[in-house]
């Protein structure tokens, strides 16, 4: 799906990944699930590109529903995969803390699980090599992605700001569709290591100059980045009955 002159999405509101396209090639932001590989190839073909045009993958964090086809690109096509130093071990299959699922509704939860299963979510291929990044890094990839540290969902969660695409990719720093309840709109994501720290990190988006806010789960969002933190807190408090 084309969102803008330099911006494409694959997947859907349950699980999504993104492509930044410039004359220098393609940067993939998150790698969804392994079964999204045919969608990646189809989206590249639709824009007259191939997998050989992919210059790098940037992971917003190291959870399995963002690793998807990343190792396939690295192993089979020599594409480097960038991940924050604090999530590098998670992306390689290291231990992840047990976290509460929080509120759930049967229908949305079953749809999420069924979709993930169809797309290979039960067969994760972890990374064997990564390029470690840190807050503030500008990556040598199409669009010159800027790393914004967003710890909370995981220790190494990041947002990725790409000015040429007028977009900031937020991974699971927030969601616009809660995969376990079906609730839509700006809100905290489930399966978060440190929910309060994740909410605090959202304040870092206030100074970002971007129109598109692109989560790993949920519809693309456009609005006031300075209000995102307050919106997410309000959604959290409403869900908790505060």
Long-range contacts (C-beta under 8 A, 24 or more apart in sequence): 1-43, 2-47, 3-167, 3-212, 3-220, 4-165, 4-166, 4-167, 4-212, 6-143, 6-162, 6-164, 6-165, 7-165, 7-166, 7-167, 7-212, 8-43, 8-47, 9-214, 9-220, 10-36, 10-39, 10-40, 10-43, 11-36, 11-39, 13-176, 13-177, 13-217, 13-218, 13-219, 14-111, 14-112, 14-115, 14-116, 14-177, 14-179, 14-217, 15-65, 15-115, 15-116, 15-119, 15-216, 15-217, 16-214, 16-215, 16-216, 16-217, 16-218, 17-66, 17-68, 17-216, 18-167, 18-169, 18-214, 19-43, 19-44, 20-141, 20-142, 20-143, 20-145, 20-162, 20-164, 20-165, 20-167, 21-47, 21-49, 21-142, 22-142, 22-143, 22-164, 24-55, 24-142, 25-53, 25-54, 25-55, 25-141, 25-142, 26-53, 26-54, 26-55, 26-142, 27-54, 27-55, 27-56, 27-57, 27-58, 27-139, 27-141, 27-142, 27-143, 27-145, 27-162, 28-54, 28-56, 28-57, 28-58, 28-73, 28-79, 29-57, 29-58, 29-60, 29-145, 29-160, 29-162, 29-169, 29-214, 30-57, 30-58, 30-59, 30-60, 30-66, 30-68, 30-169, 30-171, 30-216, 31-57, 31-59, 31-66, 31-67, 31-68, 31-69, 31-70, 31-73, 32-65, 32-66, 32-68, 32-69, 32-119, 33-65, 33-68, 33-69, 33-116, 33-119, 33-120, 33-121, 34-68, 34-69, 34-72, 34-119, 34-120, 34-121, 34-123, 34-124, 34-125, 35-68, 35-118, 35-119, 35-120, 35-121, 36-68, 36-69, 36-119, 37-68, 37-69, 37-72, 40-69, 51-77, 52-77, 54-79, 55-79, 55-141, 55-142, 56-80, 56-81, 56-82, 56-139, 56-141, 57-81, 57-82, 58-82, 58-83, 58-133, 58-139, 58-141, 58-145, 58-160, 58-169, 59-83, 59-87, 59-91, 59-171, 60-157, 60-158, 60-159, 60-160, 60-169, 60-170, 60-171, 60-172, 60-173, 60-216, 61-87, 61-90, 61-153, 61-154, 61-156, 61-157, 61-158, 61-171, 61-172, 62-87, 62-88, 62-89, 62-90, 62-91, 62-92, 62-154, 62-156, 63-90, 63-96, 63-154, 63-172, 63-191, 64-121, 64-124, 65-116, 65-121, 65-216, 66-171, 66-172, 66-216, 67-91, 67-124, 67-125, 67-126, 67-127, 68-120, 70-127, 71-125, 71-126, 71-127, 71-128, 72-125, 74-127, 74-128, 74-129, 75-128, 80-131, 81-127, 81-129, 81-130, 81-131, 82-130, 82-131, 82-132, 82-133, 82-139, 82-141, 83-127, 83-130, 83-131, 83-132, 83-133, 83-156, 84-132, 84-133, 84-134, 84-135, 84-147, 84-149, 84-155, 84-156, 84-157, 84-158, 85-132, 85-133, 85-134, 85-156, 86-151, 86-154, 86-155, 86-156, 87-154, 87-155, 87-156, 87-157, 88-130, 88-132, 88-156, 90-154, 90-156, 91-126, 91-127, 91-130, 92-126, 92-127, 92-128, 92-130, 93-124, 93-126, 93-127, 96-154, 97-193, 99-191, 99-192, 99-193, 101-180, 101-190, 101-191, 102-180, 102-190, 103-180, 103-181, 103-239, 104-180, 104-181, 105-180, 105-181, 105-182, 107-182, 108-178, 108-179, 108-180, 108-181, 108-182, 109-179, 109-180, 109-181, 111-182, 112-179, 112-180, 133-158, 148-204, 148-205, 148-208, 149-201, 149-204, 150-198, 150-201, 150-202, 150-204, 151-194, 151-197, 151-198, 151-201, 152-192, 152-193, 152-194, 152-195, 152-196, 152-197, 152-198, 152-199, 152-200, 152-201, 153-189, 153-191, 153-192, 153-193, 153-194, 153-198, 154-193, 155-193, 157-198, 157-201, 159-204, 159-205, 159-208, 161-208, 161-210, 163-209, 163-210, 165-212, 166-210, 166-211, 166-212, 167-210, 167-211, 167-212, 167-213, 167-214, 168-205, 168-208, 168-210, 168-212, 168-213, 168-214, 168-225, 169-214, 170-205, 170-213, 170-214, 170-215, 170-216, 171-215, 171-216, 172-215, 172-216, 172-217, 173-198, 173-201, 173-202, 173-215, 174-202, 174-213, 174-215, 174-228, 174-232, 175-215, 175-216, 175-217, 175-218, 176-213, 176-215, 176-217, 176-218, 176-219, 176-220, 176-221, 177-215, 177-217, 177-218, 177-219, 178-217, 178-218, 179-217, 181-239, 183-235, 183-239, 184-218, 184-219, 185-231, 185-235, 186-221, 186-223, 186-228, 186-231, 186-232, 186-235, 187-231, 187-232, 187-235, 187-236, 187-239, 188-232, 188-235, 188-236, 189-215, 189-216, 189-217, 195-236, 199-229, 199-232, 199-233, 199-236, 202-228, 202-229, 202-232, 203-229, 205-229
